């Protein structure tokens, strides 16, 4: 037996420290060589570090969210191999390719975790009708936790298929379908005041998002501009194209038309398709229209990029948007898929509300928010008629984009969407 002191190895060029985002082991756990022990996030990548030896965990250094310097003790293992830590094993680490900012990749290649235990029976609610509490130690998104509460399901009894055992909607569906719910339970009723406070440490991808939003909002003086667009004719065109598409073509939403319209008009609004390097005092105006598509995933907000939209037709734009947003959701997005945007679109689809004040994706200078389309009474030629209306919210960097210029871009976009034939001329 030997005490193996394992130090955080050099996990990338220029990396001097890493953030602990998840421990896969606890003190007293037995581990085998190459078992995953901890996930560490750096400015370059997120890596999973495996155990270098067989043995028992005797101590851990740092909790989730703590920064550990390269070369500092990460943990100690009571090695059953009698090994006290040869230098060559200190470099044993599973590493992602080096990545540049903005860092939004959380998924990493990691050894398969040990199979989770069989689900335990779910405890019935108490007599006052309180819902079953889902343990805070399981990994699940807020949406999954909300569904579990409504279905009276204890998430600690659900086997997760996501990274590190994260519970997804499909896992919850399978558990409920197999009868894993509280049968005969009455609807949730609260007869007592709720006073619990659940602290949630901001770590990993959520910390990166926080840093990026703080950078954007603190450095960029935003101004917002709102407009409503009559997309009745665009909706008619969309319906025709969808009804005549072949199996190889994706179903069209409004976004591909908006993407093409933006690519068409950007040469007349070059100040809006740009990056501002404020350290050098230079605005880099881009000829390429590379559109970031803000995408909500179970792991947080990603902005995959559809590049060179100016060279695409509506079908290609739709297919590429589906590809990059899908890869962001399932964790397979490449670094190239997640970098290089010159202008960002954010949309909540049918949940899109009436307006918002979107935050610019630094170092870009413009962002467009797309809201839900709805039937509304409007006045046309002195008559009240029903038309399909969509609201647009936009924000611009007032240091380099004047109010008139931002408004001109949105009015030009409105003209294209209200007269969709112009998009294809």
C-alpha positions in Angstrom: 0.0 0.0 0.0 1.2 3.6 -0.8 -0.2 7.1 -0.5 -0.5 8.4 -4.1 -0.6 12.2 -4.2 -2.1 13.2 -7.5 -1.5 16.8 -8.7 -3.5 18.6 -11.3 -1.4 18.0 -14.5 -0.7 20.4 -17.3 -3.9 20.0 -19.4 -3.2 22.5 -22.2 -0.8 25.1 -23.5 -0.9 28.2 -21.4 -3.4 26.8 -18.8 -2.4 27.6 -15.3 -5.5 26.6 -13.4 -8.8 24.7 -13.8 -12.2 24.9 -12.2 -13.7 21.8 -10.5 -17.1 21.3 -12.2 -17.9 17.8 -10.9 -16.4 15.2 -8.7 -17.2 11.6 -9.7 -15.9 10.2 -6.5 -16.0 10.8 -2.7 -13.6 10.2 0.1 -13.6 6.5 0.9 -14.6 5.4 -2.6 -12.7 2.6 -4.2 -11.5 3.3 -7.8 -9.7 1.4 -10.5 -7.2 2.8 -12.9 -8.8 4.9 -15.6 -12.1 5.4 -13.7 -13.3 9.0 -14.1 -12.6 11.0 -10.9 -13.2 14.7 -11.7 -14.3 17.1 -14.5 -12.1 20.2 -14.7 -12.9 23.3 -16.9 -10.2 25.6 -18.2 -10.3 28.5 -20.5 -9.5 26.1 -23.3 -11.7 23.0 -22.7 -13.5 20.8 -20.2 -11.6 17.6 -19.5 -12.4 14.5 -17.5 -9.4 13.3 -15.4 -9.2 9.5 -14.8 -7.7 7.7 -11.8 -4.0 7.0 -12.4 -4.0 4.0 -10.0 -6.1 1.4 -8.3 -7.0 2.2 -4.7 -9.2 4.1 -2.2 -9.8 7.9 -2.2 -8.3 9.2 1.0 -8.8 13.0 0.4 -10.1 15.4 -2.2 -8.8 19.0 -2.6 -11.4 21.6 -3.4 -15.1 21.5 -4.0 -17.2 22.2 -7.1 -16.5 25.7 -8.3 -13.1 25.9 -6.7 -10.0 26.9 -8.9 -7.1 24.5 -8.6 -3.7 25.6 -9.9 -1.7 23.3 -12.2 0.7 21.3 -10.0 -1.4 21.6 -6.9 -2.7 18.5 -5.1 -5.9 17.4 -6.6 -6.5 14.3 -4.5 -4.8 11.5 -2.6 -5.3 7.8 -3.2 -4.4 5.0 -0.9 -2.9 2.9 -3.7 -3.5 -0.9 -3.7 -0.6 -1.1 -6.2 1.9 0.2 -3.7 2.6 3.1 -6.0 3.3 6.5 -4.5 2.9 8.5 -7.7 5.5 8.2 -10.5 5.9 11.3 -12.6 4.7 9.7 -15.8 1.3 8.8 -14.3 0.8 12.4 -13.3 0.3 13.3 -17.0 -2.5 10.7 -17.5 -5.5 12.8 -18.5 -8.2 12.6 -21.1 -8.0 15.9 -23.0 -10.2 17.8 -25.4 -8.6 19.7 -28.3 -7.5 23.2 -27.4 -10.3 25.7 -27.9 -10.5 29.5 -28.2 -13.1 31.8 -26.6 -16.0 32.1 -26.5 -15.9 28.9 -24.5 -19.4 27.2 -24.6 -18.4 23.6 -25.1 -19.3 21.4 -22.1 -19.6 18.0 -23.5 -16.3 16.0 -23.5 -15.3 12.5 -24.3 -15.1 10.6 -21.0 -14.9 7.0 -19.9 -18.3 5.5 -19.4 -19.5 5.8 -15.8 -20.4 2.8 -13.8 -24.0 1.7 -14.3 -26.5 3.3 -12.0 -28.2 1.2 -9.4 -31.7 -0.1 -10.1 -34.4 2.5 -9.3 -35.5 2.3 -5.7 -39.3 2.4 -4.9 -40.8 5.9 -4.8 -42.0 7.0 -1.5 -45.7 8.1 -1.3 -46.5 11.7 -0.4 -47.3 12.6 3.2 -50.9 13.0 4.4 -51.0 16.8 3.8 -50.4 16.2 0.0 -46.9 17.6 -0.3 -45.2 16.7 -3.5 -42.3 14.2 -3.5 -39.0 16.2 -3.3 -36.4 15.5 -6.0 -33.0 15.4 -4.4 -30.7 18.3 -5.3 -27.8 15.9 -5.8 -29.1 14.4 -9.0 -28.2 16.1 -12.3 -31.2 17.5 -14.2 -32.3 20.7 -15.9 -34.9 22.9 -14.2 -37.5 21.8 -16.8 -37.0 18.2 -16.0 -37.2 18.9 -12.2 -40.4 20.8 -12.8 -42.0 17.9 -14.7 -40.8 15.5 -12.0 -42.5 17.6 -9.2 -45.7 17.8 -11.2 -45.7 14.0 -11.8 -44.7 13.3 -8.1 -41.6 11.5 -9.2 -38.4 11.3 -7.0 -35.6 12.0 -9.4 -33.2 10.1 -7.3 -35.0 7.0 -8.4 -34.6 7.8 -12.1 -31.6 6.5 -14.1 -30.1 9.2 -16.2 -28.6 8.5 -19.7 -26.9 11.9 -20.1 -23.3 12.9 -19.3 -22.4 11.9 -15.7 -25.8 10.3 -15.3 -27.7 13.5 -16.1 -31.5 12.9 -16.2 -33.1 14.0 -19.5 -36.7 14.3 -20.5 -36.5 10.9 -22.2 -35.3 9.3 -19.0 -38.3 10.7 -17.1 -40.7 9.7 -19.8 -39.4 6.1 -19.7 -39.6 6.0 -15.9 -43.2 7.2 -15.9 -44.1 4.8 -18.7 -42.8 1.9 -16.7 -45.1 2.8 -13.8 -42.5 4.7 -11.8 -44.9 7.3 -10.4 -46.9 7.7 -7.3 -50.2 5.9 -8.2 -53.4 7.3 -6.8 -51.6 10.5 -5.6 -53.8 13.6 -5.2 -52.8 16.7 -7.1 -50.1 18.8 -5.5 -51.5 21.0 -2.7 -49.6 23.3 -0.5 -51.0 23.8 3.0 -47.9 25.2 4.5 -45.6 28.1 3.8 -42.5 27.2 1.9 -39.4 28.7 3.4 -36.6 26.5 1.9 -33.6 28.3 0.3 -31.5 26.1 -2.1 -28.1 27.5 -2.8 -26.9 26.7 -6.3 -23.2 27.5 -7.0 -22.5 29.1 -10.4 -19.9 26.8 -12.0 -18.9 25.3 -15.3 -20.8 26.4 -18.4 -23.2 28.6 -16.3 -20.1 30.5 -15.0 -18.9 31.0 -18.5 -22.3 32.3 -19.6 -22.3 34.6 -16.6 -18.9 36.0 -17.5 -19.8 36.5 -21.1 -23.0 38.3 -20.3 -21.3 40.5 -17.7 -18.6 41.4 -20.3 -21.2 42.2 -22.9 -23.5 44.3 -20.6 -20.7 46.1 -18.8 -18.6 47.0 -21.9 -21.3 47.6 -24.5 -23.7 50.6 -24.3 -26.8 48.9 -25.7 -29.7 50.6 -27.4 -32.8 48.7 -28.3 -35.2 49.0 -31.2 -38.6 47.3 -31.6 -40.8 46.8 -34.6 -43.8 44.7 -35.6 -43.9 43.0 -39.0 -46.9 41.8 -41.1 -45.8 38.3 -42.2 -49.1 37.2 -43.7 -47.6 36.9 -47.2 -44.5 35.2 -45.8 -46.7 32.6 -44.0 -48.5 31.8 -47.2 -45.2 31.3 -49.0 -43.9 29.1 -46.2 -47.0 26.9 -46.4 -46.7 26.5 -50.1 -43.0 25.6 -49.9 -43.5 23.1 -47.1 -46.4 21.4 -48.9 -44.3 20.9 -52.0 -40.9 20.0 -50.4 -39.4 16.6 -51.0 -38.2 14.2 -48.3 -34.6 15.5 -48.5 -35.6 19.0 -47.7 -36.2 20.2 -44.1 -39.5 21.8 -42.9 -39.2 25.5 -43.1 -39.8 27.8 -40.1 -39.6 31.6 -40.3 -35.9 31.7 -39.3 -34.4 30.6 -42.7 -36.3 33.4 -44.4 -35.1 35.9 -41.8 -31.6 34.6 -42.3 -31.7 35.0 -46.0 -33.2 38.4 -45.8 -30.4 39.6 -43.4 -27.8 38.2 -45.8 -29.4 40.0 -48.7 -29.5 43.5 -47.0 -26.2 43.4 -44.9 -24.1 44.9 -47.7 -26.2 48.1 -47.3 -25.7 48.0 -43.5 -22.1 47.0 -43.0 -21.8 48.7 -39.6 -24.2 46.1 -38.2 -22.4 43.0 -39.4 -19.2 43.7 -37.5 -16.9 43.1 -34.5 -15.7 45.9 -32.4 -12.1 45.5 -31.1 -12.3 48.1 -28.4 -8.8 47.5 -27.2 -7.5 48.6 -30.6 -10.3 51.0 -31.4 -11.1 49.1 -34.6 -14.4 48.0 -36.1 -13.9 45.0 -38.3 -16.8 44.9 -40.8 -17.4 41.5 -42.3 -18.4 40.7 -45.9 -19.4 37.1 -44.8 -22.8 36.9 -43.1 -22.2 34.3 -40.3 -25.3 34.1 -38.2 -25.2 32.8 -34.6 -28.4 31.0 -33.6 -28.9 31.2 -29.9 -29.9 27.7 -28.8 -31.2 26.6 -25.4 -29.9 23.2 -24.3 -30.1 21.1 -21.2 -26.6 22.3 -20.4 -27.2 26.0 -20.9 -27.2 28.5 -23.8 -25.1 27.8 -26.8 -24.7 30.0 -30.0 -23.9 27.7 -32.9 -23.1 29.4 -36.2 -24.5 29.1 -39.7 -21.6 30.4 -41.9 -21.8 32.2 -45.2 -25.6 32.5 -45.3 -25.1 34.8 -48.3 -24.2 31.8 -50.4 -27.2 29.7 -49.4 -30.8 29.2 -50.6 -33.6 28.8 -48.1 -33.4 25.0 -48.0 -29.6 25.0 -47.4 -30.0 27.7 -44.7 -32.7 25.7 -43.0 -30.7 22.4 -43.1 -27.5 24.0 -41.8 -29.4 25.8 -39.0 -31.0 22.5 -37.9 -27.6 20.8 -38.1 -25.7 23.2 -35.9 -28.5 23.7 -33.4 -29.0 20.0 -33.2 -25.3 19.4 -32.6 -25.3 22.0 -29.8 -28.2 20.2 -28.1 -26.7 16.8 -28.3 -23.2 17.9 -27.4 -21.5 17.0 -30.7 -20.9 20.5 -31.8 -17.3 21.2 -33.0 -15.3 24.3 -32.2 -15.9 25.5 -35.7 -19.7 25.2 -35.2 -19.5 27.4 -32.2 -17.3 30.3 -33.2 -17.1 32.9 -35.9 -20.5 34.6 -35.8 -20.8 38.2 -37.1 -24.5 38.7 -36.1 -26.7 36.8 -33.7 -30.4 35.8 -33.9 -32.2 34.8 -30.7 -35.7 33.3 -30.9 -38.0 31.5 -28.5 -40.4 30.4 -31.2 -44.0 30.0 -29.9 -42.8 30.9 -26.4 -41.3 34.2 -27.7 -43.6 36.7 -26.0 -44.1 40.2 -27.3 -40.7 41.9 -26.7 -37.3 41.6 -25.1 -34.0 43.5 -24.7 -31.5 40.9 -26.0 -27.8 41.2 -24.9 -25.3 41.5 -27.7 -22.9 38.6 -28.2 -19.5 40.3 -27.6 -17.6 41.3 -29.7 -20.4 41.6 -32.2 -22.3 44.9 -32.4 -25.9 43.8 -33.2 -28.4 41.2 -32.2 -32.0 40.4 -33.4 -34.7 38.9 -31.2 -37.6 37.1 -33.0 -40.9 36.7 -31.2 -44.0 34.5 -31.8 -46.3 35.2 -34.7 -50.0 35.7 -33.9 -53.2 36.6 -35.7 -54.3 40.2 -34.9 -56.8 42.7 -36.1 -55.1 45.5 -38.0 -56.3 48.5 -40.1 -55.6 48.2 -43.8 -57.0 50.7 -46.3 -59.5 51.9 -43.7 -60.8 48.4 -43.0 -60.2 46.2 -39.9 -58.7 42.9 -41.1 -57.0 39.9 -39.5 -53.3 39.7 -40.3 -50.4 37.6 -39.0 -48.0 39.8 -37.0 -44.6 39.1 -35.6 -42.6 41.4 -33.3 -38.9 42.0 -33.6 -36.6 43.2 -30.8 -33.1 44.3 -31.6 -30.1 45.8 -29.8 -27.0 47.6 -31.1 -23.6 48.8 -29.8 -24.2 52.5 -29.6 -20.4 53.2 -29.7 -20.3 52.2 -33.3 -23.9 51.9 -34.5 -26.0 55.1 -34.5 -29.7 54.9 -33.7 -30.7 55.8 -37.3 -28.5 53.0 -38.7 -29.9 50.4 -36.4 -33.4 51.4 -37.2 -32.6 51.4 -40.9 -31.5 47.8 -40.7 -34.7 46.7 -39.0 -36.9 48.7 -41.4 -35.1 47.2 -44.4 -35.6 43.7 -42.9 -39.3 44.5 -42.3 -39.8 45.4 -46.0 -38.2 42.1 -47.1 -40.3 40.0 -44.8 -43.5 41.8 -45.7 -42.7 41.4 -49.4 -41.0 38.0 -49.4 -40.4 37.8 -53.1 -37.7 40.4 -52.5 -35.7 37.8 -50.6 -35.3 35.8 -53.7 -34.7 38.6 -56.2 
